[in-house]
């Protein structure tokens, strides 16, 4: 379709039907075209963006993909076509409205887990999220992060649990049972949310706030889910009703607890969701351990419940709630939450994924060694990594827009000129050239 003389799209629906207005403008400096793309104005906040932006630099709202020059990206390996898994991955990415994984390797992702660190480096690692310690968005790296501290937390808390277990086996003191339940239920959820803390490359959320979300978000999400079970009429779904009730409840908890928190990026939403999901998983696992101990009266049953749920925790609530919140923050950006955001098509498509995964998880289907649960978990993390890559691209787009704006400003606005004052020439002397 052509464009009218004004530069607006000529479709009958009008420019407001698109996520952005596009007004062609070419900046020519000294006879050379400096900018070759059109300007876009976000209809959500009115902020001007370059045409190649996928997200508004101001509010974070996703824009429609457009043709034209692309912002610089990190080097990637050529896509490999063929294979069932590749085809399934493309279908999942398309349905979830996420980026296909590009340049990602699990080996490289975990390559710094065992790297030796100085104590001062570990201490500084968590001093982030304040006005003085949050880096400028221009200085944020947009390559795939390489988390490492989460493994140390997992190892430390795992050793604490084993210490409780050994002490109980040797001494048989029932006062050790609460410690066993608490540490066994906390170790993996906390380590997983720290992994998401490390994935939040803008470094604009403090660890103190993350811990607050784990505690308060866990309590609120449990309460909202219990109320949901009591008022919903989904009993005909059996255990699978948890996929709807609990996922909605946890997302509502994220909205209630984190609504006033700063952060407009997709990676921020992933972290907020992971924190609430970790709190929910911690309290739920502890509750199941106590319930099975009370009903069976056998400590071996309690230990089995604690250990099995610890193994499965990374593939469940933490990842599911991270997906839901990341999708919501993709729509929300830095705008205040509005109910209409929950009805955004892109959000709903992504939100369906944790709900479907959770329903399938709680279904009566079984498999040898519960291998289907790990398959469902792999799908969930595939979507998580797709959102992470989308979040990295969102930051890269903003950096590109900032660099373009600075370059144009520096070219069009000349700097101060130093003018040498003219001194009077004494009579009888010749002025120097």
Secondary structure, 3 states (H helix, E strand, C coil): CCECCCCCECCCCCHHHCCEEEECCCEEECCEEEECCCEEEECCCCCEEECCCCECCCCCCECCCCCCCCCCCCCCCCCCCCCHHHHHHHHHHHHHCCCCCCCCCHHHHCCCCCCCCCHHHHHHHCCCCCCCCCCCHHHCCCCCCCCCHHHHHHHHHHHHHHHHHHHHHHHCCHHHHHHHHHHHHHHHHHHHHHHHHHHCCCCCCCHHHHHHHHHHHHHHHHHHHHHHHHHCCCHHHHHHHHHHHHHHHHHHHHHHHHCCCCCCCHHHHHHHHHHHHHHHHHHHHHHHHHHHHHHHCCHHHHHHHHHHHHHHHHHCHHHHHHHHHHHHHHHHCCCCCCHHHHHCHHHHHHHHHHHHHHHHHCCCCCCHHHHHHHHHHHHHHHHHHHHHHHHHHHHHHHHHHHHHHHHHHHHHCCCCCCCCCCCCCCCCCCCCC
